[in-house]
């Protein structure tokens, strides 16, 4: 089996699963119950004056 074919087969199966799990983890982390206050603080950083 050629290297390209092996990598393509891996990306089609396990790579897709890994990217899906990463995406679900990011979404869950973003919408967790205690995340609003830190997100609001980070969003207001550019508007704060020194």
PyMOL Python script that loads the backbone (N, CA, C, O; Angstrom):
from pymol import cmd

cmd.read_pdbstr("""\
ATOM      1  N   UNK A   1       0.850  -1.182   0.000  1.00  0.00           N
ATOM      2  CA  UNK A   1       0.000   0.000   0.000  1.00  0.00           C
ATOM      3  C   UNK A   1       0.894   1.242   0.000  1.00  0.00           C
ATOM      4  O   UNK A   1       1.878   1.324   0.735  1.00  0.00           O
ATOM      5  N   UNK A   2       0.531   2.175  -0.821  1.00  0.00           N
ATOM      6  CA  UNK A   2       1.310   3.397  -0.900  1.00  0.00           C
ATOM      7  C   UNK A   2       1.092   4.257   0.336  1.00  0.00           C
ATOM      8  O   UNK A   2       0.097   4.102   1.044  1.00  0.00           O
ATOM      9  N   UNK A   3       2.011   5.144   0.584  1.00  0.00           N
ATOM     10  CA  UNK A   3       1.917   6.025   1.745  1.00  0.00           C
ATOM     11  C   UNK A   3       0.700   6.927   1.653  1.00  0.00           C
ATOM     12  O   UNK A   3      -0.006   7.121   2.643  1.00  0.00           O
ATOM     13  N   UNK A   4       0.445   7.488   0.459  1.00  0.00           N
ATOM     14  CA  UNK A   4      -0.704   8.373   0.285  1.00  0.00           C
ATOM     15  C   UNK A   4      -2.011   7.639   0.563  1.00  0.00           C
ATOM     16  O   UNK A   4      -2.896   8.174   1.231  1.00  0.00           O
ATOM     17  N   UNK A   5      -2.130   6.437   0.062  1.00  0.00           N
ATOM     18  CA  UNK A   5      -3.357   5.664   0.261  1.00  0.00           C
ATOM     19  C   UNK A   5      -3.559   5.333   1.732  1.00  0.00           C
ATOM     20  O   UNK A   5      -4.683   5.396   2.232  1.00  0.00           O
ATOM     21  N   UNK A   6      -2.492   4.982   2.426  1.00  0.00           N
ATOM     22  CA  UNK A   6      -2.587   4.669   3.846  1.00  0.00           C
ATOM     23  C   UNK A   6      -2.989   5.895   4.650  1.00  0.00           C
ATOM     24  O   UNK A   6      -3.846   5.809   5.529  1.00  0.00           O
ATOM     25  N   UNK A   7      -2.375   7.036   4.353  1.00  0.00           N
ATOM     26  CA  UNK A   7      -2.725   8.263   5.076  1.00  0.00           C
ATOM     27  C   UNK A   7      -4.147   8.702   4.763  1.00  0.00           C
ATOM     28  O   UNK A   7      -4.848   9.202   5.643  1.00  0.00           O
ATOM     29  N   UNK A   8      -4.577   8.524   3.530  1.00  0.00           N
ATOM     30  CA  UNK A   8      -5.935   8.891   3.139  1.00  0.00           C
ATOM     31  C   UNK A   8      -6.950   8.015   3.868  1.00  0.00           C
ATOM     32  O   UNK A   8      -7.977   8.512   4.331  1.00  0.00           O
ATOM     33  N   UNK A   9      -6.675   6.734   3.972  1.00  0.00           N
ATOM     34  CA  UNK A   9      -7.565   5.820   4.681  1.00  0.00           C
ATOM     35  C   UNK A   9      -7.642   6.181   6.164  1.00  0.00           C
ATOM     36  O   UNK A   9      -8.722   6.148   6.754  1.00  0.00           O
ATOM     37  N   UNK A  10      -6.501   6.526   6.769  1.00  0.00           N
ATOM     38  CA  UNK A  10      -6.478   6.928   8.175  1.00  0.00           C
ATOM     39  C   UNK A  10      -7.274   8.211   8.387  1.00  0.00           C
ATOM     40  O   UNK A  10      -8.041   8.313   9.344  1.00  0.00           O
ATOM     41  N   UNK A  11      -7.096   9.189   7.502  1.00  0.00           N
ATOM     42  CA  UNK A  11      -7.802  10.463   7.636  1.00  0.00           C
ATOM     43  C   UNK A  11      -9.298  10.284   7.452  1.00  0.00           C
ATOM     44  O   UNK A  11     -10.083  10.968   8.108  1.00  0.00           O
ATOM     45  N   UNK A  12      -9.705   9.386   6.582  1.00  0.00           N
ATOM     46  CA  UNK A  12     -11.128   9.149   6.347  1.00  0.00           C
ATOM     47  C   UNK A  12     -11.802   8.470   7.526  1.00  0.00           C
ATOM     48  O   UNK A  12     -13.010   8.622   7.710  1.00  0.00           O
ATOM     49  N   UNK A  13     -11.059   7.732   8.326  1.00  0.00           N
ATOM     50  CA  UNK A  13     -11.680   7.004   9.430  1.00  0.00           C
ATOM     51  C   UNK A  13     -11.363   7.648  10.779  1.00  0.00           C
ATOM     52  O   UNK A  13     -12.225   8.301  11.366  1.00  0.00           O
ATOM     53  N   UNK A  14     -10.151   7.474  11.273  1.00  0.00           N
ATOM     54  CA  UNK A  14      -9.805   7.949  12.610  1.00  0.00           C
ATOM     55  C   UNK A  14      -9.603   9.455  12.662  1.00  0.00           C
ATOM     56  O   UNK A  14      -9.879  10.080  13.687  1.00  0.00           O
ATOM     57  N   UNK A  15      -9.133  10.037  11.591  1.00  0.00           N
ATOM     58  CA  UNK A  15      -8.951  11.487  11.557  1.00  0.00           C
ATOM     59  C   UNK A  15     -10.268  12.222  11.675  1.00  0.00           C
ATOM     60  O   UNK A  15     -10.371  13.221  12.386  1.00  0.00           O
ATOM     61  N   UNK A  16     -11.279  11.722  10.975  1.00  0.00           N
ATOM     62  CA  UNK A  16     -12.608  12.323  11.055  1.00  0.00           C
ATOM     63  C   UNK A  16     -13.179  12.185  12.462  1.00  0.00           C
ATOM     64  O   UNK A  16     -13.796  13.119  12.976  1.00  0.00           O
ATOM     65  N   UNK A  17     -12.982  11.049  13.077  1.00  0.00           N
ATOM     66  CA  UNK A  17     -13.460  10.842  14.443  1.00  0.00           C
ATOM     67  C   UNK A  17     -12.752  11.787  15.416  1.00  0.00           C
ATOM     68  O   UNK A  17     -13.393  12.356  16.298  1.00  0.00           O
ATOM     69  N   UNK A  18     -11.454  11.957  15.265  1.00  0.00           N
ATOM     70  CA  UNK A  18     -10.699  12.843  16.151  1.00  0.00           C
ATOM     71  C   UNK A  18     -11.154  14.293  15.993  1.00  0.00           C
ATOM     72  O   UNK A  18     -11.315  14.997  16.990  1.00  0.00           O
ATOM     73  N   UNK A  19     -11.363  14.750  14.759  1.00  0.00           N
ATOM     74  CA  UNK A  19     -11.817  16.123  14.539  1.00  0.00           C
ATOM     75  C   UNK A  19     -13.222  16.344  15.087  1.00  0.00           C
ATOM     76  O   UNK A  19     -13.523  17.414  15.616  1.00  0.00           O
ATOM     77  N   UNK A  20     -14.083  15.335  14.963  1.00  0.00           N
ATOM     78  CA  UNK A  20     -15.440  15.444  15.496  1.00  0.00           C
ATOM     79  C   UNK A  20     -15.421  15.538  17.018  1.00  0.00           C
ATOM     80  O   UNK A  20     -16.131  16.359  17.598  1.00  0.00           O
ATOM     81  N   UNK A  21     -14.621  14.711  17.658  1.00  0.00           N
ATOM     82  CA  UNK A  21     -14.519  14.757  19.112  1.00  0.00           C
ATOM     83  C   UNK A  21     -13.926  16.080  19.591  1.00  0.00           C
ATOM     84  O   UNK A  21     -14.358  16.613  20.612  1.00  0.00           O
ATOM     85  N   UNK A  22     -12.948  16.612  18.871  1.00  0.00           N
ATOM     86  CA  UNK A  22     -12.370  17.907  19.214  1.00  0.00           C
ATOM     87  C   UNK A  22     -13.429  19.000  19.098  1.00  0.00           C
ATOM     88  O   UNK A  22     -13.534  19.851  19.981  1.00  0.00           O
ATOM     89  N   UNK A  23     -14.211  18.990  18.027  1.00  0.00           N
ATOM     90  CA  UNK A  23     -15.257  19.989  17.827  1.00  0.00           C
ATOM     91  C   UNK A  23     -16.298  19.927  18.936  1.00  0.00           C
ATOM     92  O   UNK A  23     -16.699  20.964  19.464  1.00  0.00           O
ATOM     93  N   UNK A  24     -16.740  18.731  19.294  1.00  0.00           N
ATOM     94  CA  UNK A  24     -17.731  18.580  20.364  1.00  0.00           C
ATOM     95  C   UNK A  24     -17.145  19.070  21.688  1.00  0.00           C
ATOM     96  O   UNK A  24     -17.850  19.706  22.472  1.00  0.00           O
ATOM     97  N   UNK A  25     -15.871  18.786  21.948  1.00  0.00           N
ATOM     98  CA  UNK A  25     -15.231  19.259  23.169  1.00  0.00           C
ATOM     99  C   UNK A  25     -15.160  20.773  23.234  1.00  0.00           C
ATOM    100  O   UNK A  25     -15.396  21.356  24.292  1.00  0.00           O
ATOM    101  N   UNK A  26     -14.840  21.420  22.123  1.00  0.00           N
ATOM    102  CA  UNK A  26     -14.776  22.882  22.094  1.00  0.00           C
ATOM    103  C   UNK A  26     -16.158  23.484  22.331  1.00  0.00           C
ATOM    104  O   UNK A  26     -16.292  24.463  23.064  1.00  0.00           O
ATOM    105  N   UNK A  27     -17.177  22.905  21.717  1.00  0.00           N
ATOM    106  CA  UNK A  27     -18.542  23.416  21.902  1.00  0.00           C
ATOM    107  C   UNK A  27     -18.983  23.251  23.349  1.00  0.00           C
ATOM    108  O   UNK A  27     -19.556  24.174  23.929  1.00  0.00           O
ATOM    109  N   UNK A  28     -18.725  22.097  23.935  1.00  0.00           N
ATOM    110  CA  UNK A  28     -19.101  21.882  25.332  1.00  0.00           C
ATOM    111  C   UNK A  28     -18.331  22.809  26.267  1.00  0.00           C
ATOM    112  O   UNK A  28     -18.895  23.315  27.237  1.00  0.00           O
ATOM    113  N   UNK A  29     -17.058  23.034  25.988  1.00  0.00           N
ATOM    114  CA  UNK A  29     -16.261  23.945  26.815  1.00  0.00           C
ATOM    115  C   UNK A  29     -16.783  25.373  26.708  1.00  0.00           C
ATOM    116  O   UNK A  29     -16.811  26.097  27.703  1.00  0.00           O
ATOM    117  N   UNK A  30     -17.192  25.780  25.520  1.00  0.00           N
ATOM    118  CA  UNK A  30     -17.672  27.141  25.306  1.00  0.00           C
ATOM    119  C   UNK A  30     -18.989  27.388  26.024  1.00  0.00           C
ATOM    120  O   UNK A  30     -19.187  28.463  26.589  1.00  0.00           O
ATOM    121  N   UNK A  31     -19.885  26.422  26.014  1.00  0.00           N
ATOM    122  CA  UNK A  31     -21.211  26.607  26.588  1.00  0.00           C
ATOM    123  C   UNK A  31     -21.359  25.999  27.977  1.00  0.00           C
ATOM    124  O   UNK A  31     -22.474  25.703  28.404  1.00  0.00           O
ATOM    125  N   UNK A  32     -20.248  25.810  28.689  1.00  0.00           N
ATOM    126  CA  UNK A  32     -20.333  25.265  30.047  1.00  0.00           C
ATOM    127  C   UNK A  32     -20.997  26.292  30.963  1.00  0.00           C
ATOM    128  O   UNK A  32     -20.952  27.488  30.675  1.00  0.00           O
ATOM    129  N   UNK A  33     -21.610  25.851  32.056  1.00  0.00           N
ATOM    130  CA  UNK A  33     -22.374  26.771  32.913  1.00  0.00           C
ATOM    131  C   UNK A  33     -21.555  27.914  33.506  1.00  0.00           C
ATOM    132  O   UNK A  33     -22.082  29.021  33.619  1.00  0.00           O
ATOM    133  N   UNK A  34     -20.320  27.710  33.883  1.00  0.00           N
ATOM    134  CA  UNK A  34     -19.562  28.765  34.544  1.00  0.00           C
ATOM    135  C   UNK A  34     -18.705  29.592  33.615  1.00  0.00           C
ATOM    136  O   UNK A  34     -17.801  30.286  34.080  1.00  0.00           O
ATOM    137  N   UNK A  35     -18.953  29.546  32.330  1.00  0.00           N
ATOM    138  CA  UNK A  35     -18.072  30.203  31.386  1.00  0.00           C
ATOM    139  C   UNK A  35     -18.452  31.606  30.978  1.00  0.00           C
ATOM    140  O   UNK A  35     -17.693  32.252  30.255  1.00  0.00           O
ATOM    141  N   UNK A  36     -19.588  32.103  31.408  1.00  0.00           N
ATOM    142  CA  UNK A  36     -20.039  33.418  30.950  1.00  0.00           C
ATOM    143  C   UNK A  36     -19.185  34.554  31.511  1.00  0.00           C
ATOM    144  O   UNK A  36     -18.800  35.458  30.769  1.00  0.00           O
ATOM    145  N   UNK A  37     -18.891  34.520  32.782  1.00  0.00           N
ATOM    146  CA  UNK A  37     -18.119  35.606  33.391  1.00  0.00           C
ATOM    147  C   UNK A  37     -16.705  35.712  32.809  1.00  0.00           C
ATOM    148  O   UNK A  37     -16.297  36.816  32.448  1.00  0.00           O
ATOM    149  N   UNK A  38     -15.940  34.623  32.701  1.00  0.00           N
ATOM    150  CA  UNK A  38     -14.608  34.751  32.091  1.00  0.00           C
ATOM    151  C   UNK A  38     -14.671  35.183  30.624  1.00  0.00           C
ATOM    152  O   UNK A  38     -13.800  35.919  30.160  1.00  0.00           O
ATOM    153  N   UNK A  39     -15.684  34.736  29.899  1.00  0.00           N
ATOM    154  CA  UNK A  39     -15.809  35.130  28.495  1.00  0.00           C
ATOM    155  C   UNK A  39     -16.129  36.612  28.382  1.00  0.00           C
ATOM    156  O   UNK A  39     -15.601  37.293  27.504  1.00  0.00           O
ATOM    157  N   UNK A  40     -16.987  37.117  29.257  1.00  0.00           N
ATOM    158  CA  UNK A  40     -17.301  38.546  29.239  1.00  0.00           C
ATOM    159  C   UNK A  40     -16.084  39.384  29.617  1.00  0.00           C
ATOM    160  O   UNK A  40     -15.855  40.446  29.037  1.00  0.00           O
ATOM    161  N   UNK A  41     -15.310  38.914  30.583  1.00  0.00           N
ATOM    162  CA  UNK A  41     -14.082  39.624  30.971  1.00  0.00           C
ATOM    163  C   UNK A  41     -13.079  39.660  29.816  1.00  0.00           C
ATOM    164  O   UNK A  41     -12.458  40.692  29.561  1.00  0.00           O
ATOM    165  N   UNK A  42     -12.925  38.548  29.130  1.00  0.00           N
ATOM    166  CA  UNK A  42     -11.979  38.494  28.005  1.00  0.00           C
ATOM    167  C   UNK A  42     -12.477  39.350  26.835  1.00  0.00           C
ATOM    168  O   UNK A  42     -11.671  39.948  26.123  1.00  0.00           O
ATOM    169  N   UNK A  43     -13.782  39.410  26.636  1.00  0.00           N
ATOM    170  CA  UNK A  43     -14.321  40.191  25.532  1.00  0.00           C
ATOM    171  C   UNK A  43     -14.155  41.696  25.764  1.00  0.00           C
ATOM    172  O   UNK A  43     -14.096  42.464  24.805  1.00  0.00           O
ATOM    173  N   UNK A  44     -14.080  42.113  27.006  1.00  0.00           N
ATOM    174  CA  UNK A  44     -13.987  43.547  27.289  1.00  0.00           C
ATOM    175  C   UNK A  44     -12.538  44.056  27.401  1.00  0.00           C
ATOM    176  O   UNK A  44     -12.328  45.245  27.638  1.00  0.00           O
ATOM    177  N   UNK A  45     -11.553  43.187  27.234  1.00  0.00           N
ATOM    178  CA  UNK A  45     -10.153  43.594  27.356  1.00  0.00           C
ATOM    179  C   UNK A  45      -9.791  44.709  26.368  1.00  0.00           C
ATOM    180  O   UNK A  45      -9.155  45.679  26.780  1.00  0.00           O
ATOM    181  N   UNK A  46     -10.167  44.619  25.081  1.00  0.00           N
ATOM    182  CA  UNK A  46      -9.774  45.708  24.164  1.00  0.00           C
ATOM    183  C   UNK A  46     -10.413  47.053  24.500  1.00  0.00           C
ATOM    184  O   UNK A  46      -9.908  48.089  24.069  1.00  0.00           O
ATOM    185  N   UNK A  47     -11.495  47.064  25.248  1.00  0.00           N
ATOM    186  CA  UNK A  47     -12.184  48.308  25.555  1.00  0.00           C
ATOM    187  C   UNK A  47     -11.686  48.972  26.836  1.00  0.00           C
ATOM    188  O   UNK A  47     -12.041  50.116  27.122  1.00  0.00           O
ATOM    189  N   UNK A  48     -10.874  48.266  27.600  1.00  0.00           N
ATOM    190  CA  UNK A  48     -10.369  48.840  28.850  1.00  0.00           C
ATOM    191  C   UNK A  48      -9.268  49.831  28.555  1.00  0.00           C
ATOM    192  O   UNK A  48      -8.444  49.618  27.666  1.00  0.00           O
ATOM    193  N   UNK A  49      -9.259  50.911  29.306  1.00  0.00           N
ATOM    194  CA  UNK A  49      -8.194  51.904  29.155  1.00  0.00           C
ATOM    195  C   UNK A  49      -7.118  51.641  30.200  1.00  0.00           C
ATOM    196  O   UNK A  49      -7.403  51.209  31.317  1.00  0.00           O
ATOM    197  N   UNK A  50      -5.901  51.906  29.820  1.00  0.00           N
ATOM    198  CA  UNK A  50      -4.780  51.694  30.754  1.00  0.00           C
ATOM    199  C   UNK A  50      -4.721  52.770  31.802  1.00  0.00           C
ATOM    200  O   UNK A  50      -3.842  52.745  32.664  1.00  0.00           O
TER     201      UNK A  50
END
""", "prot")
cmd.dss("prot")
cmd.show_as("cartoon", "prot")
cmd.util.cbc("prot")
cmd.orient("prot")
